[in-house]
């Protein structure tokens, strides 16, 4: 008789490393960025916006005369139709309007403008570039300096001269 540990190991092994003909234990969700359709081609958000438009149209029908109802109704249908169906740049119209309001209200912060900062820095520094190689002096090494450096490197106790 097998002990319980071996039973568990064989069960887990058969469960997770089964035959090639076995199917997977769990389905992996696909198309998670698309919303579920509730009624026909309409999603729950679209139905919500359309029900809100219908409720407002019902209130307007009871409060206004016919000509003002038609004008207000067209504006209401256009407004809620945009919320339900119009998707600028793949975003919902509500998030588009919120972004537009924040863009208008928040201050515009520019983190770095390279051209202006570079020009200002060059004006402050007033760097002169050498025109030719004549202006650049090379440090000459003579034989005494080379001997001094060589003795510093060869000796075990070095004393640096500054």
PyMOL commands that set and color helices and strands:
alter all, ss='L'
color gray80, all
select helices_A, chain A and resi 4-16+44-63+66-85+88-90+93-105+114-125+133-135+143-154
alter helices_A, ss='H'
color red, helices_A
select strands_A, chain A and resi 37-39+42-43
alter strands_A, ss='S'
color yellow, strands_A
deselect
rebuild
show_as cartoon
